[in-house]
Amino acid sequence: MLVTLLRWAKRSTPLLLVCGLAGCSRDVPVPMASITGQMAPVATVGRLVGVVAAGGGTEYPATVDFATGTFSLAVPPGTYQLKFTTAAPSGATQLFPQQVAVTAAAGTTVTPAVPLITHDRIGRGTLRWTLNGKSYTARAFIKVYGEGKYFNLWGRSEEFSSTADVKEIFLVLPEQTEQGPLFAGVGTYPLGGPGRVTAFGESIVYPTNDPVIFWHYRSPYAAAPTGTVQLTRYDAERGLAAGTFAFNTTWATGALVGTPAPTAAVTNGEFDITF
């Protein structure tokens, strides 16, 4: 009996040594990270109904409060793309066009900047201008682009009909011109001027309210600018823009119906939009 115990003890000694060197401890869970945020609902646009954090080939769903648009989730430490699903007032759901990159460290909570639910390149808000003394308000936005490096705004006063007075306004602030970099967010920008690549404004007139018959006026290529746009607020991440504008134009092109005036003046322009 004694011999058997001694033999067992001799065999066990290497195991005990290995266990001692390795620590023989259980795996300690890695602390998780938390991601929180909010995409507040807009009654006429929609609401947030789903958020996932995608990273490393896995998607982690968030808990979402449909009433407030707040969300939260726990993920392993790492870098993720937040993907949003929204629902229109009709109930139809769709993937939100913007994603948000976020890096979450172990044991911390990160709250990234989340776009407004309107940040979908669809303009909403106020756009007004005066053309040759008559005032117009945009009833529809055709294009609103602003990715941080440039800003384009295009609105229409009325939908086409036999009784409409259809006018359009178009502002283009490019990333750069022939003279070098231009766009830098909030600030004042010249419209027209020397060079074929410039910031410019356009006024489109439909003399018979027919979409295929139009007069196209543009701030001209000239020795000096003929107007300005002042951006008083610009946030590409959240889709916010506000400002004022005024510029003189010359007739550039369009259907030769009627007798277009050689020039047109745009004054009292203002906008305050989400996009």
C-alpha positions in Angstrom: 0.0 0.0 0.0 2.8 2.4 0.9 4.7 1.6 -2.3 1.6 2.3 -4.4 1.1 5.7 -2.8 4.8 6.6 -3.3 4.5 5.6 -7.0 1.4 7.8 -7.4 3.2 10.7 -5.8 6.2 10.4 -8.1 3.9 10.4 -11.1 2.0 13.4 -9.9 5.0 15.7 -9.2 5.4 16.9 -12.9 1.7 17.7 -13.1 1.9 19.7 -9.9 5.0 21.6 -11.1 3.3 22.4 -14.5 0.2 23.6 -12.7 2.2 25.8 -10.4 4.1 27.4 -13.3 0.9 28.0 -15.4 -1.1 29.3 -12.5 -3.9 26.8 -13.2 -6.4 29.8 -13.2 -9.6 30.0 -15.1 -10.0 32.3 -18.1 -10.9 35.8 -16.9 -13.7 37.4 -19.1 -12.5 40.4 -21.1 -14.4 43.6 -20.1 -17.1 44.6 -22.6 -17.5 48.0 -24.1 -20.8 50.0 -24.3 -22.1 52.1 -27.2 -25.0 54.5 -26.7 -26.6 57.2 -28.8 -29.8 58.7 -30.1 -31.4 59.4 -33.5 -34.5 61.3 -32.5 -37.7 60.7 -34.4 -39.2 63.3 -36.7 -43.0 63.0 -37.0 -43.1 63.7 -40.7 -40.0 61.8 -41.6 -39.7 58.6 -39.5 -38.1 57.0 -36.5 -35.3 54.7 -35.5 -36.3 51.0 -35.2 -33.0 49.2 -35.3 -29.2 49.5 -34.8 -26.5 46.9 -35.2 -22.7 47.3 -34.6 -20.9 45.4 -37.4 -17.3 44.3 -36.8 -15.1 41.3 -37.2 -17.7 39.5 -39.3 -20.3 39.7 -36.5 -23.3 42.1 -36.0 -24.4 43.0 -32.5 -28.0 44.3 -32.1 -28.8 47.2 -29.9 -31.7 47.8 -27.7 -33.7 50.7 -29.1 -36.4 53.0 -27.6 -38.7 53.7 -30.5 -40.3 56.7 -28.8 -37.1 58.6 -28.2 -34.7 57.0 -30.7 -32.1 56.3 -27.9 -30.1 53.0 -28.2 -27.5 51.1 -26.3 -25.5 47.8 -26.7 -22.6 46.0 -25.3 -19.8 44.7 -27.6 -16.3 43.3 -27.3 -13.6 46.0 -27.6 -12.9 46.9 -31.2 -13.9 49.1 -34.1 -17.4 48.9 -35.6 -19.7 50.3 -38.2 -23.1 51.3 -36.8 -25.9 50.5 -39.2 -29.4 52.1 -38.7 -32.8 51.0 -39.8 -35.6 53.6 -39.8 -39.3 53.4 -40.3 -41.4 55.9 -42.3 -44.7 57.2 -41.0 -46.4 54.6 -43.2 -44.5 51.9 -41.4 -42.2 50.9 -44.2 -38.6 50.3 -43.1 -35.4 50.9 -44.8 -31.6 51.0 -44.1 -30.5 54.5 -43.3 -28.1 55.8 -46.0 -25.4 56.8 -43.5 -23.2 54.6 -41.2 -21.1 55.7 -38.3 -17.6 54.3 -37.5 -16.9 53.9 -33.8 -14.0 52.5 -31.7 -15.0 51.1 -28.3 -12.4 50.3 -25.6 -12.8 47.7 -22.9 -14.7 48.9 -19.8 -15.8 52.2 -21.4 -18.9 53.8 -22.8 -18.7 55.6 -26.1 -21.3 58.0 -27.5 -20.6 58.8 -31.1 -22.1 61.6 -33.1 -25.2 60.2 -34.9 -26.7 61.9 -38.0 -30.2 63.3 -37.8 -32.8 61.0 -39.2 -33.2 63.6 -42.0 -29.5 63.2 -43.1 -30.4 61.3 -46.3 -29.6 63.9 -49.0 -33.3 64.9 -49.0 -33.6 68.6 -48.1 -36.1 69.7 -45.5 -36.5 73.1 -44.1 -36.7 76.6 -45.6 -35.3 78.0 -48.8 -36.4 81.4 -50.0 -35.2 83.8 -52.7 -36.3 86.8 -54.8 -35.9 86.8 -58.6 -36.2 90.2 -60.3 -38.3 91.6 -57.4 -40.6 88.6 -57.0 -40.3 86.3 -53.9 -40.3 82.5 -54.1 -40.2 79.7 -51.5 -39.0 76.2 -52.4 -41.8 73.6 -52.2 -39.5 70.8 -53.1 -35.8 70.1 -52.9 -34.3 68.4 -55.9 -30.8 67.9 -54.6 -28.9 68.6 -51.4 -25.4 67.3 -51.2 -22.9 68.1 -48.5 -20.2 65.5 -47.6 -17.9 67.9 -45.8 -15.9 68.8 -48.8 -18.5 70.7 -50.8 -22.1 71.9 -50.7 -24.8 71.9 -53.4 -28.4 73.0 -52.9 -31.2 72.9 -55.5 -34.8 73.8 -54.8 -38.0 74.3 -56.9 -40.8 76.8 -56.1 -43.8 74.7 -57.4 -44.6 71.4 -59.0 -45.4 71.7 -62.7 -49.0 72.4 -63.6 -50.9 74.7 -65.9 -51.3 77.4 -63.2 -47.9 77.1 -61.6 -45.1 79.7 -61.6 -42.2 77.3 -61.6 -38.7 78.7 -60.7 -35.6 76.9 -59.4 -32.5 78.0 -57.6 -29.2 76.1 -57.6 -26.1 76.8 -55.5 -22.8 75.0 -56.1 -19.8 75.3 -53.7 -17.2 72.9 -55.0 -14.2 71.5 -53.1 -11.8 73.5 -55.2 -11.6 75.9 -58.2 -9.0 76.6 -60.8 -7.4 78.9 -58.2 -7.1 76.1 -55.6 -9.0 74.8 -52.6 -12.3 76.6 -51.9 -14.7 74.9 -49.5 -14.0 75.1 -45.8 -17.4 75.0 -44.1 -18.8 78.1 -42.5 -17.7 81.2 -44.3 -18.4 83.5 -47.3 -17.9 82.3 -50.8 -17.8 84.2 -54.1 -20.2 83.1 -56.9 -19.0 83.4 -60.5 -15.7 85.0 -61.4 -12.7 84.0 -63.5 -12.0 80.4 -64.6 -14.3 77.7 -65.8 -14.3 75.9 -62.5 -15.9 78.2 -59.9 -18.5 78.3 -57.2 -21.7 79.5 -58.9 -25.4 80.1 -58.6 -28.1 79.3 -61.1 -31.7 80.5 -61.7 -33.9 78.3 -63.9 -37.1 79.8 -65.3 -39.9 77.8 -66.9 -41.7 80.4 -69.0 -44.6 78.2 -69.9 -44.4 76.0 -66.7 -43.5 73.0 -69.0 -40.5 71.0 -67.6 -38.9 70.7 -71.0 -39.0 74.5 -71.8 -36.7 76.5 -69.6 -34.4 79.5 -69.5 -31.1 78.9 -67.7 -29.4 81.8 -66.0 -26.0 81.4 -64.3 -23.6 83.6 -62.4 -21.1 84.3 -65.2 -17.5 83.5 -65.8 -16.2 87.0 -65.5 -13.3 89.0 -64.3 -14.9 89.4 -60.8 -17.6 87.5 -58.9 -21.2 88.6 -59.2 -22.5 87.4 -55.9 -21.8 85.5 -52.7 -23.1 82.8 -50.5 -22.6 83.0 -46.7 -22.7 79.7 -44.8 -23.6 80.6 -41.2 -24.0 77.0 -40.2 -22.7 73.8 -41.7 -22.5 70.3 -40.2 -21.9 67.5 -42.7 -22.0 64.8 -40.0 -25.5 65.8 -38.8 -26.8 67.2 -42.1 -27.3 70.9 -41.1 -26.9 74.0 -43.3 -28.0 77.6 -43.1 -27.0 80.7 -44.8 -27.8 83.6 -47.2 -27.1 84.3 -50.8 -27.4 86.9 -53.6 -26.0 87.0 -57.1 -26.5 88.4 -60.6 -26.8 86.1 -63.6 -26.8 86.1 -67.3 -28.8 84.0 -69.7 -26.7 80.9 -70.5 -28.9 78.4 -72.4 -32.3 76.9 -72.7 -35.2 76.4 -75.1 -35.6 79.3 -77.4 -39.3 79.9 -76.6 -40.3 83.5 -76.0 -37.7 86.2 -75.4 -35.5 85.6 -72.3 -34.1 88.6 -70.6 -30.3 88.8 -70.9 -29.8 89.1 -67.2 -31.6 88.2 -63.9 -31.0 89.2 -60.3 -31.3 86.9 -57.4 -31.6 88.7 -54.0 -32.7 88.1 -50.4 -31.8 84.4 -50.6 -31.8 82.4 -47.4 -31.9 78.8 -46.3 -32.0 76.8 -43.1 -32.2 73.1 -43.9 -31.5 69.5 -42.8 -30.3 67.0 -45.4 
